[in-house]
Amino acid sequence: MARERRSYVCQACGAVQPRWTGRCDSCGAWNSITEEIVRSRGGSSRRPADPLPLVSLDGEVAPPARMVTGVEEFDRVLGGGIVHGSAILIGGDPGIGKSTLMLQVAAGLARAGRRGIYVSGEESIAQIQLRARRLELEGAPLELASATVVEDVLAALERGDPPALLVIDSIQTMASAGIEAAPGTVSQIRTAADLLIRFAKRHGTALFLIGHVTKDGQIAGPRVLEHMVDTVLYFEGERGHRYRLLRAIKNRFGPANELGVFEMREAGLRPVANPSELFVGDRRKRVPGSCVFAGMEGSRPVLVEIQALVAPSILATPRRAVVGWDGNRLAMVLAVLETRCGLVTAGRDIYLNVAGGLRVQEPAADLAVAAALISSLENRPLPPDSVVFGEIGLAGEVRAVGWAEARLREARKLGFRRAIVPPLETCPEGMERQEVHRLNELVAFLAVRGDARPGARAAAE
């Protein structure tokens, strides 16, 4: 006989409360407690525990088998392909292209002879077929289904051979019949994900869970969902840009923070082999406030243009607008420039932008941001064909960063000949380097090597 158990669960953090309250005691969120009813069968289901086998740390272990999708950027982010039996969670803003990307990947594997199943809880089969026709994928032997009850999905999967790939779009629409709660609640997401992951591990099926995100950019639902899966991917991009970024936040079978770049076209997403050429602007136009930063995204060096504009302000509190970088680090760099270098930025509006929609997270961009700010403040363009990277300390010192040689090789390959960097041990052949130990050396170097331009709008062609 089934028994009912009532619990009060916070939809923000997943904490279980003994009773309903207006505010969660764990995370402090208001009006996030909901009542959930869980049915469980009576009787004891415990069985005698089997002896747990223990093995040595030493031993021969073969690398996990992978399925290569043929989408180069997708395989790169996953570490070389999809691992059999892995559970992968992919999140992103609505309309960013998550379903399009997974439909292309699943159809490509189906054409290669792998059985793939695409289950949608948001769209009908006819809608998926229309999208496949637009993407020119209608000939792929991909199996489709529309369902929202996880037990129905598992019952269909148990019939016949297990698929090599299973896509669930989305996990927030899946619900278990044993829980009386709305789809998308903490208990439903956790239970549905657990049942699907158990099936994937037992049959060696690669499972993809598409997830919604909140207004803060985090995947909706309990944070434990990200711990349950093997890989967490975020699909990012600005709606005004045609480029999309796939970033690995967690990966048990490959490097984390790996980046894949796609271009959104009418026929779907297309991989971009060399993203550095996209994020770097036209170097023939030497404009004050523009600087090329040699960064690292995972194991890949990426060159990106950083733009700064320092303008007089009419406001009592000048504006500090930042796109693609951390606003707190901008405040730190401005404080060091004013305190250690004597550059006055008070009373001026400052706008900082990372071109191309990319978000830079590493501290190695400090020196490039400082160079762009100095260039705009002094109205002097940086030397041509130059790249900049380095970390800035509060004392005004410039610190070395990792992967310096890989950054310089990528810059050399794209035609850059000069690097403004912290002290380095080696430098690629054909690359001229200007080492700076302190930030005031960068100010002096730009004052000597930069070209003075009368007028804020002056720019050389």
Beta strands, then each sheet from edge to edge (+ up, - down):
strand 1: 2-10
strand 2: 16-17
strand 3: 33-41
strand 4: 66-67
strand 5: 82-83
strand 6: 87-92
strand 7: 116-120
strand 8: 143-146
strand 9: 165-169
strand 10: 179-180
strand 11: 206-211
strand 12: 231-236
strand 13: 243-251
strand 14: 259-265
strand 15: 268-271
strand 16: 290-297
strand 17: 300-312
strand 18: 320-323
strand 19: 348-354
strand 20: 386-388
strand 21: 391-392
strand 22: 398-399
strand 23: 418-421
strand 24: 432-435
sheet 1: 2+ 1- 3+ 10-
sheet 2: 4+ 5-
sheet 3: 8+ 7+ 9+ 11+ 6+ 12+ 13- 14+ 15-
sheet 4: 16+ 17- 19+ 18+
sheet 5: 20+ 23+ 24+
sheet 6: 21+ 22-
end
